[in-house]
Amino acid sequence: MDTDSTAVVFIEFQNDFTSEGGVLHGAVKASMDANSTLDNAEKVLVAARAAGATVIHSPISFAPGYNEIAKHPYGILKGVVDATAFVQGAWGTEIMARFAPGESEIIIEGKRGLDAFGSTNLDFILRAKGIKTVVLAGFLTNCCVESTMRTAYERGYNVVTLTDAVAATSVEEGESAVKFDYPMFSTPTTSDEFISALNSASVLEDSSRGY
């Protein structure tokens, strides 16, 4: 692993998912608790910052009325509309304080669907910065994280999914995605395994630079 060409993408660490009072918090709480999602993701964020890896935040948001999506949505987006989740300007759409972006970190604008590449300039940013390894954490395990993982894989990135820094709307759904889908399109990795690799790479790079 080369920290200079590694980006960690935190997908939808927003209050509607992560925080008590968030409209979708109850739906993901059991999975978050089972994985210790927030604690593990925060450890990865601290380690990525310390190692000098690129940190990217990918929130989702919609204008009031959800005019950016179909008039009669179905599936997961219908659930978002029915719950009145991720409305621009609302507390629920804000990135949780624990994951507040640092001054030099990148916030991807324009995510309106499941895939973080779909309606944003994420791919342009990654290529402009020479990123080769994309590391994913966030929500939902089998939805936005998996959609982003599949696209990153097809676009030729080395994809790492953090299996204990994700959460789904049920423990079973999350476990199924990690067991059957993640190995097809990524290298499933625990947070501790990734942090160890990141620290080792950082030490080697410092040594090669004569630090």
KATA-V326516 format. One record per residue. N is the residue number from 1. RES is the residue in one letter. SS is DSSP state (2 for helix, 1 for strand, 0 for the rest). PHI is phi in degrees with one decimal (* if undefined). Layout:
# KATA-V326516
N_RES_SS_PHI, N_RES_SS_PHI
This chain:
# KATA-V326516
1_M_0_*, 2_D_0_-114.2, 3_T_2_-63.8, 4_D_2_-66.9, 5_S_2_-112.1, 6_T_1_-115.4, 7_A_1_-123.5, 8_V_1_-103.9, 9_V_1_-108.0, 10_F_1_-99.5, 11_I_1_-96.9, 12_E_0_60.3, 13_F_0_-81.0, 14_Q_1_-112.3, 15_N_2_-57.2, 16_D_2_-59.9, 17_F_2_-94.2, 18_T_2_-86.2, 19_S_0_-117.4, 20_E_0_-55.1, 21_G_0_97.3, 22_G_0_-67.8, 23_V_0_-69.2, 24_L_0_-112.1, 25_H_2_-61.5, 26_G_2_-62.0, 27_A_2_-70.7, 28_V_2_-110.0, 29_K_2_-60.3, 30_A_2_-62.2, 31_S_2_-69.0, 32_M_2_-61.0, 33_D_2_-64.8, 34_A_2_-63.8, 35_N_2_-93.3, 36_S_0_52.9, 37_T_2_-53.6, 38_L_2_-67.8, 39_D_2_-63.9, 40_N_2_-67.2, 41_A_2_-64.7, 42_E_2_-65.7, 43_K_2_-60.8, 44_V_2_-65.7, 45_L_2_-60.8, 46_V_2_-62.0, 47_A_2_-67.0, 48_A_2_-63.6, 49_R_2_-63.1, 50_A_2_-65.0, 51_A_2_-82.6, 52_G_0_85.9, 53_A_0_-73.3, 54_T_1_-73.1, 55_V_1_-112.3, 56_I_1_-127.1, 57_H_1_-110.7, 58_S_1_-125.0, 59_P_0_-82.5, 60_I_0_-116.5, 61_S_0_-157.8, 62_F_1_-137.0, 63_A_0_-67.0, 64_P_0_-52.1, 65_G_0_98.6, 66_Y_0_55.2, 67_N_0_-70.6, 68_E_0_-75.1, 69_I_0_-118.5, 70_A_0_-57.7, 71_K_0_-62.6, 72_H_0_-125.2, 73_P_0_-67.6, 74_Y_0_-137.7, 75_G_2_66.1, 76_I_2_-62.9, 77_L_2_-69.5, 78_K_2_-63.2, 79_G_2_-62.2, 80_V_2_-63.0, 81_V_2_-65.1, 82_D_2_-61.8, 83_A_2_-85.7, 84_T_0_54.6, 85_A_0_-98.6, 86_F_0_57.7, 87_V_1_-85.5, 88_Q_0_-53.9, 89_G_0_88.7, 90_A_0_-87.0, 91_W_2_-56.1, 92_G_2_-62.4, 93_T_2_-86.2, 94_E_0_-66.9, 95_I_1_-66.7, 96_M_0_-53.1, 97_A_2_-55.5, 98_R_2_-61.1, 99_F_2_-116.0, 100_A_0_-55.0, 101_P_0_-60.9, 102_G_0_-74.3, 103_E_0_-58.8, 104_S_0_-94.3, 105_E_0_-88.6, 106_I_1_-102.3, 107_I_1_-110.2, 108_I_0_-79.6, 109_E_0_-99.3, 110_G_0_95.3, 111_K_0_-71.0, 112_R_0_-120.9, 113_G_0_-131.9, 114_L_0_-83.4, 115_D_0_-83.7, 116_A_0_-65.5, 117_F_0_-84.6, 118_G_0_-57.2, 119_S_0_-121.2, 120_T_0_-130.9, 121_N_0_-101.2, 122_L_2_-57.4, 123_D_2_-62.1, 124_F_2_-59.4, 125_I_2_-63.7, 126_L_2_-60.0, 127_R_2_-69.6, 128_A_2_-62.7, 129_K_0_-92.1, 130_G_0_72.0, 131_I_0_-77.2, 132_K_0_-115.1, 133_T_1_-112.0, 134_V_1_-112.7, 135_V_1_-110.2, 136_L_1_-116.9, 137_A_1_-141.8, 138_G_1_135.8, 139_F_1_-129.0, 140_L_0_-89.5, 141_T_0_-47.7, 142_N_0_-102.9, 143_C_0_-130.4, 144_C_2_-66.3, 145_V_2_-65.3, 146_E_2_-66.6, 147_S_2_-61.6, 148_T_2_-66.2, 149_M_2_-58.9, 150_R_2_-63.7, 151_T_2_-67.3, 152_A_2_-59.9, 153_Y_2_-61.0, 154_E_2_-68.4, 155_R_0_-89.5, 156_G_0_92.5, 157_Y_0_-80.0, 158_N_1_-81.9, 159_V_1_-104.4, 160_V_1_-120.2, 161_T_1_-109.4, 162_L_1_-90.1, 163_T_1_-67.1, 164_D_1_-111.1, 165_A_1_-123.6, 166_V_1_-130.8, 167_A_1_-153.7, 168_A_0_-125.2, 169_T_0_-82.1, 170_S_0_-157.3, 171_V_2_-59.5, 172_E_2_-64.1, 173_E_2_-62.2, 174_G_2_-63.7, 175_E_2_-63.6, 176_S_2_-64.0, 177_A_2_-63.0, 178_V_2_-64.7, 179_K_2_-76.6, 180_F_2_-104.4, 181_D_2_-96.5, 182_Y_2_-57.6, 183_P_2_-65.8, 184_M_2_-76.7, 185_F_2_-129.8, 186_S_0_-164.5, 187_T_1_-103.4, 188_P_1_-66.5, 189_T_1_-144.3, 190_T_0_-76.7, 191_S_2_-61.1, 192_D_2_-64.3, 193_E_2_-63.4, 194_F_2_-66.8, 195_I_2_-61.4, 196_S_2_-61.4, 197_A_2_-64.3, 198_L_2_-64.7, 199_N_2_-65.4, 200_S_2_-62.7, 201_A_2_-64.0, 202_S_2_-64.8, 203_V_2_-63.8, 204_L_2_-64.0, 205_E_2_-67.8, 206_D_2_-62.6, 207_S_2_-63.8, 208_S_2_-68.1, 209_R_0_-91.3, 210_G_0_83.1, 211_Y_0_-79.4
